[in-house]
Every structure is written in structure tokens, then in C-alpha cells.
Amino acid sequence: MIDTLEFFKTAWLIATNKRLSREQFERKRLKRFRQFAPYVQQNSPYYGRVMREQGIHPATCTPEQFPIITKSEVIQNFDEIVTDKAVTLKAVQEFALGSHNPADRYLGRYTVIHTSGTSGQVGYFVFDPKAFGRGIAQVANSPAQGYHMRRRRLAFVGPVDGHYAGVTLTSSVRLPPFNLVYDGRFFDVNLPMARIIDGLNEFQPDMLVSYATTLSVLAEKQLAGILKVHPTMINNSAEPIPHATRELVLKAFGPVLRNMYACSEHMVLGLREAASETMRLVEDDLILETHPDHTIVTNIFNRLMPLIRYRLSDVLRVVDANDHYPYRATADAVGRIEQTAKFINRHGVEDSISQFIFVEMIIPGARRFQVRITGPTSVVVAVVPEEGLNADGRQKAVDAVSTRLKAVLATKEMDNVTYSVVFEDDIPVDPTTKKYKLIVYPKSGS
């Protein structure tokens, strides 16, 4: 569900904020934070306790007075952070595991988005219709794409069978009243690429939404004359887009590439339009504190699951740019690009499985997992179990991996590929990105 009134109120907020000086903008946002704080204090047991113990007064508080909170701490305190007692971590986890349709809503009204767990633990984040409407308004805040006598055709290529950030945000085009403006079609990235290309050629999208690694493949097919589409906007999200990939996409489709920096916790954090050299930080409903090795985000639009001074391991480097004023500008966010998993299929032909099939996989009872390609037709999934996970819990983890891999491999005509699951005490993270490599090949390290 989406609150369309909140959507349009946020669109108006953005329009009025653009006319402010930076000082006026920050003063206005701080006022809104202080209107947000009393609600959080009264309705979130966790934040009520924090504010009482820290002596934080809603009428005069600033985000900097609050302690930093990590994803692990959010998971540990989930039931006390949320402001609706009917929302519990256990029930949300069960919903995410059991529902494979991003249009499904928890308790009939709440949007659930889960993280990939690439920083150590899968996180679950819940938005009420008002918060979802405010988040979607930021995605829609883009240059005009020209006039159409018909609904705009929007194609999404990515994982489509769960509550992942990309498909959940994009599927909002199917909700009223946006379905009157957009005709959305969704292509499962795990389908053979030939079928995806045939579908795109038939659909002829005006807007194409996908990830850098997939866009690279589509650009190559476009240049080869196999893909024949002419979108007026291409939206990249979920992973950074390297310079070489950007140049390839521009060569294939023209200057239509937009880079969106988003996350499951806060939805959209930054936008780099096709004509811009920098990314505009989305600061209307977010307060971002940038540091050399991490970013702190305070979210003032999600009253159901308030997150004040939430730590992201992503790095934002603020740069001088006048074209976004009063918003700050940044170079594209520093993140991590995973390699694809390549195997020889049952026909003896090499094919690949998108990293996002694994990125978005949920394994119950797993704190982390890593996909290790051990040969052209073999793979091992290493799982770090949650502390105290019993034998029954471990078997459920193995069953979840087996069920997912079996379906993925069958779809890709790779049912000749063998797989196994091993349990390990830990998987070390990369010291630079603070994340670990999800997909590794022999001798490529952890």
C-alpha cells in the first residue's frame, strides 16, 4: 500500500526546498526532526529508553545527541524499535520467507524490504503506507521524460520473486494511481538472457531499470544489434557503476543513464541524473553525516520503524557542485561489485548466474553465507549460523539453500551443477569495504 497524499506532499516539499538556502534548508529540517522526536519517544520503547537515559529532550534535541545504531543492534532490538506492537521480527521474517510476491504486504498494509546480508546479517525493514509514499516520491523526482499519448512502458530486469529493494520500489508503478501513468513489466534476471532480450524487444520500454552488471550485458547486446530498444531513461541501482560500464551504456543507448543510490533501510539516498557529473544527496527526509569510512543516516519519514543515526558502511565523498543547491553533492557512492557465478550448463555451454540471485537469497538461521565456485559444474555454500542454532535449525538452512539452488539451476538449464552446504564459524570481511565477498572462485580469497 502507498499513501498517495504523502507522495504528493513530499513532491511539494522537494519543490519548496529547492528554493531555500542551505542554512534555511537545515533549519527547516531540524524543526521537522524535533516534531518527529516526540512521536518516537512516546511510541518506540527503545528510543523512549534511550532518550530518558541520555537526557534527550524532544523540543531541543539534535541527531548528534543520539547514540549510533548498527544493523545488528536494530535486529537485536527490533521489537522495541518499531512503534506498532503488532509488528515483530519473528513474524516479519516468516512473512519474507513465505511471500515471493513483492506486492504482498505484511499485515495487509506494511511494506517489507530486506537487506542482502552482505555486511554480516540480513536485516528486515518495514514501512507504513505514508513512509513508502514519501520514499517513492524521491524516486519520481526526476527530469521530464517527454510526452506520451499512452502509459509509459517501464521494464525492470532483476530478481523479482521476493521483497528485495529494487523490485519492491519499482513495483510501485503497479499501484494506484501510478498504474494509470506506467505500464510495468518485470523480467527475472535468472531467465536465460535470450528470453529477456526477446521480451524487451517485444515490450519496447521507455524506461529500463536494472543493475550495472546486467546493464553491461544489455549494452553489449544492443551494440551487437541483438537487443533493439530505445529507452529515454535507464536507471541503475543496487551497485556502483564503473566508468567503463557507464561508457559502454552511453555508447549503446545514448545519454540516458541515471544512477540511483538506494538501500533497504532508507530507500533513496542519492541520485545522479544523466546530465550531471555528480550525485545529489536526498536530504529532504534524511540527515546524513559523512565520514571517511562510513555514513550515518537519520531517517525522519519512517514513523513505523524509526532509525536515528543508523550506521552504513558505504562511503560518500562530498564535493563542490552548485547545480544541486541547497542539496549537497557527492561522487558516486563507494560500494562493492560482485562477480557473477559462471558454470558450464547441461548443454556444455558456459553461462552465468547474476550475483543478485545470491545477494537476495534468505537462509533462515544464517548470519552470513558465501558462495564458493569450486569448479565449472560445482559450488559450495558456506554458512555462518546464528549463535546457538540447533541441529533442526541447521537442517532448515540446508533445506532453504537446496530449494533455492535447485530452482535457480533448473531455470538456467544448469541442473548438472552439483552443490553442497558447509557450516563455518565466521567469514572475514574485506578491511576496506567492511563487507565480505559473496561470490569467490578458487584462490580468489575470502
N, C-alpha and C positions, 0 to 999 in steps of 0.2 A: 504493500500500500504506500501511497505517496500523497502528502498534503499539498495540493496544488496552490493553495493560498500562501503557504510558506515559501513555495518555489517562487512565486511572483513577488512576494515581499523581499526575498533575498535578491532577486534581479533588480528591484528598485534600490535596495541598499547598495549594491555594487555600483549602480549608475550614479547615486549621490556621493558615494565615497570617492569616485574618480575626480570630483570637483574640489576635494579638500587638500589642504597642505598636509605634509607628513605629521606635523605637530597636532593639527586638528583631527586627523585620522586616528592617531594613537590615543588622544584624549577621549574621543568618541567610543573607541573600542574598549578602553579601560572602564568607562562608565557602564558599558554593556556587560563586562565581566563582573562588575560589582552588583549588577542586577541578577546575574546568573548565580553568584556565590550563595545568597541566602537560600535559594531553592536547593542547591546541592547540600548545604549544611543541614537543612531540615529533612531531606528525603533520602540521602545516602548515608547509611550508618558509618561507613568507612570514613568519608570526608567529614562527617559530623564529629567523629572522634579526633581526626587529625586537626581540625580547626580548634577544637576545645583544648587539646594537649599543647598545640603550638601558640595558643592565644591569638588566633587569626580572627579579625572582625570583618564581617562581610562588607560593611559600608565603606571601609577604608583599605581593604586588602589589595595586594598585587599578586600576580602569579609567583613571583620570586620568593614569596613568603612560604610557599608550599614545598614540601619535600619532593624530590624527583621520584617517579614511579616507573618501574620496568614492566615488560610484558609478563615476566614470571610472577611479579608481585600482583599484577592485575588478575592473573589466573588464580593465584592463591586467595585473593580477597574478592573474587568476582561477585559472590552472592551479597556481599556488603557494599560493594561499589554501586551496583545497579539500584535504581530508585523505584522499581516495581518488584515487590516481593514475589510475584508470580514467575519472575524470570530467574532461573537458576542455571548454574554452569552445567550440571548433570543433564538437565532437560535440553539445554541448547546443544550440547554435544550429541545427544541422542537424535535430536532433530536434524543436525547437519549430517550425521552418519546415515540416517534413514531417508532423507529427502535428496533427490537428484535433479530437482527442477528449481532453477534459480528464482522462478516466480512464486514458489511456495513461501508462505510467511509463518513464522513461529507464533503460536497462539492466534493465528489468523490475521495478525497486523504488524508484527515486528520483522524487519529485515535483518537477516543474519549474514555476516561475512566472516570467513575465517582466513587466517594467515597461512602461509605455506610452511611455517616452522623452520625456515632456513636460518634463523638466528638462535635456534635452540629449542623452541617449543611452539606447538600450534596454539594460536590464540583465537578466541571467538569474540566477535564484536557485534553488538546489537543496536539497531537504530529504530526509533519510532517513526511514524509517517512524517512528522514535522521535520525531524533531523534528516531523514532521507530526502525530503523535498529541498532542504537547504543545501545539502551536498550536491544534488543533481543540478541545482541552479548554477553552480560553478562550472560544471562540465558544459552546460549550454551557453555560457558566457564566451562567445567566440564571434569572429567576424562573419558577416553575412555570406552565405554560400550561393547566392544568386536566387533568382525567382524560378519557381516551378509551378506548372499548372496541375501537378499531381503531388502525391506524397513523396517525400524524399526517400530514396532507397538506401538503407543502411545495412551493410554486411559486417558481421563480426566473425573473425576466424580465430579460434582458441578453444580451450576446454569449455564445454557447455553443459556438463552434466552434474553441476553442483553449485555450492554457494561461494564461488570464488569472486574476487573483487571485480575482475574485468567483465565477466558475463553478467554479474548482478547489476553493475552500474549501467551497462549497455542495454540490458533487457528492459530498462525503464521506458524505452521508446514504445514498448508494447502496452504500457499503462495509460489509461485515460488521463488527460486529454491528448497526450503526446502521440498516441496511436492515430490521431487524426492528421498529424503532420508527417509522421515517419512510417515507413514500411520496413520493418526489421527482419532480416533473415540471418540465421546463425549456422555456421559451418564448424563442425567438430574437427579440431586440428589433428585428431588422431586418425581421421579418414585418410585413405591414400590420396596423395596430392593431386593426382589426375582427376579425382572426383570433385575435389574442392575447386579446381580450376574450371571444370565444366559447369559447376554450379554458379560460380562468379560470372562466367561469360554469359550464362543464360539470364542471370539476375541484373547485370549491369548496374552495380551500385553507384550512387552519387557520393557516398561516404563509406570508407573502408576502415575498420578498427581491428588492429592486431598487435603483435609483439615484434620487436626488432628482428629476431631470428627468422620468424615466418615472413615478415615483410621483405627480408633479403631474398628469400626463395621466390616469392611472388614477383619481385622486381626482375630477377633473372628470367623468369618465365615470360614476363611482359616484353623484355628486350628480345627474347627469342621468338616472339610472335605467337607463343602458345596461349598465354593469357592476353585477353584483348578487352580491357576495361579502361574507363576514363573518369575516375573519381575526382571530385573537386576538393575533397579533403581526405587525407589519410591520417589516422590518429594512432600514434604509437604509445603504448603504456606498458607497465609492469617490469620493464627492464630498460637500462640505458641504451641509447642508440649510438654505436660507434661512428666516427667520422666517415669511414669507408662505406658503412651501410647507408648512412644518410646520403652520401653522394650517389650511391647506386640507386636508391629510391627516387631521388631527384631526377636522375638521368632517365629512369623508366617512366615516371609519372608526371614530372614537372614539379614546380614549387608549391606543393600542396601538403607537405608533411608537417604535422603538428605533433609535438611531444608533450605528453601529459604525465606528470609525476603524481602518482596516487598510491595510497596504501589502504589496507583493510581497516586500520584503526580510525583514520580521519578522512577517508575518501580523497578528495583532490587537494594536493599541497602546492602544485606549481604547474604552469602552462607555458610552453614555448610555441608561439604561433609560427606559421610557415614563413612569414616575412620578418621575423625577429631574430636577432643574434643571441638573445639571452632569454632566460625563463623568468616569467613573472610569478612571484610567490603569491599564493592565495591566502590573503591575510584578513579578509573580512570577518571570518568566524574562527580564525586560528591565530594564536600568538606563538611565533616561532623564535626560539633562541638558538642561534647558530654557534657551533664550537668546532675546533679543528678536527675532531674525530667523532662527533655525534651531533644530533639535533634534538632539542627539547620542544615539545609541542603541547600547547594548552588549547583544548577544544571547547568552545563556548556555544556550540549549537546542538550538542547531543545531551539532552537532559535525562534520557533514559540510562545512559552509561557515561557519566561524566569522567573525563580524563584530564587532569590538571598536571602539567609538567611531566608528560609522558616521554620517555627516552627512546629515540630512534637511533639506530647505528648508522644510518645514512648521513652523508656529509653534504652540506650545502655551502658553497663559497659565494658570498655576497659580492657583487661587482657594481661599479658605477654604470648606470643606464638611465637616461632621462625619459625614455619612451613609456615606462611603466608607472610613473609617478602618480599617486603617492605610495604605490607598492614598491617593495624592494625587488631588485633583480638578482639573479644568480646564474652561474654557469649550470649546465645540466647536472642533475644530482649524481653523485658518485654512488654507484651500486655494483652489482655483480651480474655478469653474464654467464650463464651456464652453457656448456656444450650439449649438443643433442646426443642421444643414445643410438648408436649405429649397430645394426645387425644384418646378417645375411638371412633373407626370408626363405620360405619353403620353395621358392622358385629359383633359388641360387643368386638372387639379385640383392645388392646392398640397399637398404632403406633405413630411415631414421625415425625415432620417436621423439616428438617435441619434449623439451625439458619441462614444459608446463604440465604435461601429463603427470610427471612425478612431483613437481613443485606443489601441485594442488591435491596430492593424494593424502588422505587422512588414514592414519593407522592408530586404532584405539590402543591406549596403554603405551604408546611410543613417545618418548621425549625428543628424540631425534632419529633420523634414519639417513642412510646413504646408499646410493645405487652404484654398484661396482661392476663395470663391464669386464668380465673375465675371459671373454673370447668372442668370436664372431657369432656364436649361437648360444651364449651362456651369460648369466648375470646373477650376482649375489646382492641381496638387500640386507645391509647391516642395520640392526635396530638397537637403539639405546632405550631400554624400558624405563618407565617411571619407577621411582623408588618403591620397593615393596610389592611390585607386580607379581602376583602368584602364577602358578602353572596354568590355571584356566585363563587368566588374562593374557599370558604369553601365547597360548593357543589361539585366542581370538585375534591377536595381532598377526600371527602367521596366516590365519584364515583370511583376514582382510587383504593382506598383501597378495595371497594366492588368487583370490577372487578378482581383484583389480587387474593384476598382471595377465591372468588368463584371458580376460575380456579385451584388454588392450592388444595383446599379441595376436589374438584371433582376428580382431578388426584390421590389423596391419598385415595379415597373412604371414605372421611370424610364429605360428604355433609349433614350429620346430625348435624354437629357442627354449632352453631349459633355465630354471631359476630355483634359487634356494634362499632361505632366510636364516641369518645368524644373529645372535644377541651379543652385544658388547657393552662394556662399562661406560665408554664415552667415545666421542668422535671429536678431535681437536678442531678449533675454529681457526680461520685464517687471521693472523695478527693484524692485518691491515683493514680488512672489511668487517672484522668481528663476526663473520659468518663462516660456515664451512662449505666445502664443495659438495654439492648434492650428487653430482654425477662424476665419477672418476674412472679412468682407464688404467690398465696395468702400468706401474711405475710412475703414475702422474701425481702421486701424493694424496694427502687427505684434505 
